Amino acid sequence: MTKEELIAKMALTAGITKVAASNALSAFTDSVTASLKKGKRVSLVNFGTFLVAKRKARIGRNPRTGESLRIPAARVPKFSAGKALKSAVK
């Protein structure tokens, strides 16, 4: 599903315009992004949790040359699905 398809589905389901649905989706993604930047987690009951995880530094390999290189530690966004979402997908 593309962003445009999601906006159309949200508008139809909620009985709002596509512009309003687009604004709502943008507000949601902006809010989640801002919270994750601060290191906070965002929990949506029965859906899932967005969080920031720490990835350790490691040694990687350039697939073209085979040369070893150091990949630095990083903070990465993660999503953990909730029970209801997992059940719906099964």
N, C-alpha and C positions, 0 to 999 in steps of 0.2 A: 504494500500500500504506500503510495506516495504522499507527500505532505498535502498536495491539492486534494487527493482522494479522501484523506483524513478530515480535512476542513469541510468538504462537502458532506461527509457522513455525520460529522458533529453538528453541522447546520440543520440537516434533515432530522436527526434524532432529537435535538433540543428545540427545534422550531424557531431558529434564529437565522439571520442572514449569514451569508458566507463571510462577509466583512467582519461581523461580530465574532463568528467562530474563529476566523484568522487572528483577530485581536486577542481572543481568549487563549488560543494556542501559543501565541507569541508571549503573552504575559506568563503563562505556565512555564515555558522553556526558559524565559529570562529569570524567573524566580528560582527555578531549580539550579540554573547555572550560577546565580549569585550565591546561593546557599552553599553549593559545592566549593566555590572559590574560597569561602570562609572556612571550609573544612567541616561544615555541618552536614548531617544526613537529612534526607527528606523521605519520610515514611508515609505511604498511602495505604491505609488499612485495607486488607483484602486484595490489594493490587501488587505492591512491592515497595522496595526501598532503594533509593539512589544514595550512593555513598562514595567517598574518596578512599582509595586504598593506596598503600605505599608499595611500590615495586622496587626490589633491591637491585643494586648495581650487579652487573654480570658480564661475563665474557661472551661475546657473540662472534660470528664468523661471516665474512663477506662471501656470499655464495658464488660470486663470479671469480674471485681471486683466491679464496680459501684463507685469506689473511685474518688473523684474530684481531678483534677490536673490543675496546671497553665500552659497554653500554651503561650510561650513568643511571643512578637511582632516579625514580620519578614518582609523582603522584598521578594516579589514573582514576577516571570515573568508572564506577561499577554499578550494576543494577542486579538486585536480588529479588526474584519473583516471589510473591506471596502465595499462600496456600490456595486461595480462590483462583488466582491466575493459573497456577500449576494444574489445578483440577480441571479448569476449563479447556486447557490445551491438550490434556490426555485424551 
